[in-house]
Amino acid sequence: MSTYADLDVLIGEFKSAAIDAHMSDCGYRTSGADYVFATSPNLPPIGSGFDPTQSTTTMVARPGPDGEGGGDSVTIQSGVKVPGPSFRLDFDRIRSTIDGLLGPWHGLPDPSAIEVVERACVNLVSRLAGTASYSQGHVSGVGLISSNLNQVHADSIALTGRTGEAFRADFLERIGAVSGGMWSLSVLAATMVHTQASLWSQVRGDVVELVRQGTVAMNAVCGNSTKPLEVSLDILGLIVRIAKEFVPGLGGAALGVAGIGIDLLQDAVDQKSDPVPLGGDSYSDVMGSVTAAFNTLAGQILDQERVVDATLYKNIEWVTQEGQSLRHPAPGSTPQTTNLWDLKVPAIASTKGVKITSFDLLEGIWRVCLPRVATELEDLAMASASCSTYEVLRRDPSIGVGVNGPSCSFSSLMWMLYEMEKDLAWDVTNGGKELELVVAAFREHDRATAKKLRDQAELLEGSSPYDPWSSPSDEPRHGLPR
């Protein structure tokens, strides 16, 4: 069975069949490597040396199986041959028409290359898995982040007092919630890339089928067959269908994401399209129907990539609006310290209001657990930055939403995720330092330690150098490799 790798061969066969159909329209029949026209009314001109009362036969060389060559002819009467009319220009015109139609369909995105990016996104999902399932701050799961946060949850009972409880509630117990928000964005990223891999796999198959059936239709012209052909294009509605199949496969991700508010098209309405007709009783009729079919295919690709683009944009817009409510609240409103996308480490300038029941338990938090979480978040940020579809979605700009498809919106999503991971890593690192200094202040009671704690509190009164909410969501974000 032919595949997209055979496209050049199939196009060659289509060109050959199209020229056959054109010559059939002109009254020629196919005979081996030639087209033959034999009729007595086709008299040679006076003075040609032919007997005007005898019939003549004109033989035109057919193109090869690749659609190239052909067009030279000879006229024969009683065994005498003279050069006949040339059809080279006619053949070249047909080949040029087909090249103009099918040229943009060469070099379509390779699903296997898109799947490399998809696997990178699924890796993000796996490493953040479990962080989105939490109850009263407790995180469940087996990933590095969730396992360390489970330990933090257990050991942080050693930190009490009004200030200590606030540190636990507003920081230690909220790391999992914000990580869960990032997990939902990684699910969105993986889903959108997966749908693109499926889209282009289907498109490549449809292109092959259209060219193959176009050849069949052209051959039917030569055989005087008027039986209509139909090709089913399964692009319309594909993105929604694939997203609905893929998301539940991420281990119940649909329910978790729905709780967070990310839209993964689970409630979108599927679309269906009618088969596309092909055929006709002449070269021009068939060529017109093939052109119309490719235009339909192009329109369906544009429609589906707009679904991906709009889904990415809508989610980025929503997350930005929700996330900025802590750092950039709307005029007249108070910072939302419990949103799922951002947190702020409480600044502890002294040990007042803090009680510690076990120094060893807290040391395990600031010395082991939080550094591990911060390192993992840094690694995840780098992994997010490397997830780009600019190259793998490259195609002719006339197909879909542009030369790189919806890569700009995808880049915006991954840049947001990168900044969120870097920002949370900064919070975790500096929150851990603050906890270390609080423990040291309890143990040492010296001015130098007290000053370090005040300095750390002053640092935390500000904000991290990473602000996922600082760039307008309706402008392309920068910084990711293309």
C-alpha positions, -999 to +999 in steps of 0.1 A: +000+000+000+013+034-009+024+058+018+034+095+019+070+085+012+058+073-022+042+107-031+066+116-059+060+083-075+022+087-072+024+123-086+043+109-116+016+084-122-010+111-118+008+132-144+010+103-168-027+095-164-037+132-168-018+134-201-034+101-212-068+117-204-060+149-223-049+130-253-081+109-251-100+142-252-082+150-284-093+118-300-061+097-295-061+062-282-034+046-261-012+019-277+018+008-257+043+036-256+023+058-280-009+077-286-024+068-319-047+089-341-058+072-374-085+086-396-089+094-433-104+129-428-071+139-413-056+145-447-020+157-451-014+191-467-010+194-504+027+190-514+036+168-485+042+138-506+012+119-492-016+105-512-046+127-502-069+097-508-052+075-482-056+076-445-028+087-422-018+077-388-002+100-362+017+085-333+027+106-303+052+094-278+037+089-243+054+101-212+071+076-190+055+061-158+069+092-139+049+115-162+080+130-178+090+131-214+069+124-244+052+147-269+071+141-301+051+126-330+053+112-365+027+110-392+027+078-412+012+068-446+020+037-465+051+032-444+064+067-450+071+087-418+074+125-414+077+145-382+042+153-369+030+181-346+047+184-312+027+180-280+056+189-257+041+222-247+007+206-240+024+180-218+045+206-200+014+227-193-004+197-177+027+188-156+030+224-146-006+226-135-002+195-114+030+207-099+013+240-090-015+221-073+006+195-055+038+213-048+027+228-015+018+193-003+054+181-004+073+183+029+043+181+052+051+178+089+064+144+099+042+128+126+073+109+140+091+142+145+061+157+162+059+126+185+094+134+197+081+167+211+050+149+224+072+125+243+090+154+259+057+169+269+044+136+283+077+134+303+067+167+319+033+153+327+049+123+343+073+142+364+046+166+377+021+137+381+004+134+415+010+171+424-025+180+412-042+157+436-042+172+470-065+176+500-059+204+525-024+209+511-015+172+512-001+160+479-004+124+466+017+107+440+050+091+434+069+117+415+100+133+430+082+166+437+051+149+453+071+124+473+092+152+488+062+174+495+046+144+512+075+144+536+073+182+540+037+178+549+045+152+575+075+170+591+061+205+591+040+197+621+071+207+640+065+243+630+037+260+650+028+294+664+008+320+646+037+330+622+048+294+619+013+282+609+010+310+583+044+299+568+031+263+566-003+272+552+007+299+527+040+284+515+048+248+524+013+234+519+008+255+487+038+243+467+018+212+456-012+233+446+009+255+423+028+224+410-006+209+402-015+240+381+017+235+362+009+198+357-024+208+341-005+230+317+018+201+308-013+180+301-026+207+278+008+209+260+010+171+256-026+170+243-022+197+217+010+182+204-006+148+202-035+161+182-011+177+158+008+144+153-025+127+146-037+155+123-006+153+101-007+115+100-042+118+087-034+146+063-006+127+047-028+097+042-055+119+027-030+135+003-019+100-009-055+089-013-065+120-033-036+116-057-042+079-061-079+084-067-071+113-091-051+088-111-080+064-111-103+091-123-080+102-151-077+065-162-115+063-162-116+091-188-095+070-212-118+040-206-150+061-211-161+054-176-183+079-159-187+061-125-183+088-098-156+084-072-156+096-036-128+102-011-136+105+026-115+132+043-114+126+081-098+159+091-129+179+102-135+173+139-103+153+142-087+175+169-117+172+192-119+134+187-083+128+193-082+151+224-111+132+239-094+099+234-060+111+246-067+129+278-083+101+297-053+080+287-031+102+309-043+085+340-076+102+347-061+136+338-095+148+325-110+149+359-080+166+375-077+192+348-115+199+348-112+207+385-084+232+379-102+248+350-081+240+319-101+234+287-090+203+269-120+202+245-137+174+265-171+192+260-165+203+224-189+191+197-174+167+171-178+176+135-184+153+105-178+160+068-193+145+036-171+125+012-155+146-015-165+137-051-139+130-077-141+123-114-156+136-147-157+127-184-127+148-194-092+158-183-104+193-173-134+179-153-112+155-133-085+181-128-112+205-115-126+179-091-091+171-078-083+208-073-116+212-054-108+182-032-074+196-022-089+230-015-114+212+008-086+194+025-067+227+030-098+243+044-103+215+069-066+217+080-070+254+086-102+248+106-085+222+128-053+242+134-075+272+144-091+249+170-056+242+184-046+278+183-078+290+199-076+264+226-040+273+235-048+311+234-080+307+255-062+287+282-032+311+283-056+340+286-075+323+314-045+312+334-029+346+331-060+363+344-062+339+373-025+337+380-019+375+381-045+379+409-018+374+435+010+396+421-010+420+399-045+422+414-071+442+396-075+478+409-094+479+441-091+441+448-069+423+473-042+398+463-056+363+459-032+342+480-049+310+473-050+309+435-037+277+419-010+293+398+012+314+421+023+317+457+043+341+479+066+330+506+057+348+539+085+370+551+096+361+587+117+389+601+121+374+636+112+344+656+083+361+672+051+341+667+071+309+657+073+278+678+094+247+670+088+213+685+116+194+666+146+210+650+155+177+633+122+175+614+126+210+601+162+204+591+150+176+569+127+201+552+152+228+545+182+207+540+168+178+519+132+180+507+130+216+495+163+216+477+153+184+459+120+200+448+138+232+437+163+212+416+135+192+400+116+224+391+148+239+376+152+208+355+116+209+345+119+245+334+148+236+311+128+207+297+098+230+291+120+255+273+132+227+249+096+217+239+092+236+206+071+228+175+085+255+152+106+231+132+084+200+133+053+218+122+070+236+093+052+234+060+042+255+030+027+287+043-004+282+022-015+252+043-030+256+077-026+287+099+009+295+086+044+281+079+048+269+115+012+262+123+000+271+159+036+271+171+035+306+183+007+299+207+024+267+218+056+286+225+036+311+246+023+282+267+057+266+272+072+300+280+045+305+307+052+270+321+090+277+320+086+310+340+062+293+365+087+265+371+116+290+375+095+312+397+084+284+420+120+270+421+131+305+433+103+305+459+112+270+472+149+278+474+144+311+493+116+297+514+140+269+524+167+294+533+143+314+554+133+282+573+169+274+578+176+309+593+145+307+615+159+274+630+193+290+633+179+320+651+162+298+676+194+279+682+220+306+683+203+338+695+230+361+680+228+394+662+244+381+630+219+353+626+190+377+634+203+401+607+205+373+581+169+364+589+158+401+585+177+403+552+161+372+539+127+385+549+134+417+531+143+397+500+110+378+502+091+410+506+100+417+470+093+393+442+113+367+423+130+376+390+106+354+372+071+367+366+049+345+344+022+372+344+042+402+333+038+397+295+005+405+279-011+372+270-022+384+236+014+390+224+038+362+215+062+354+243+099+354+237+129+334+247+121+298+235+143+283+208+126+281+174 
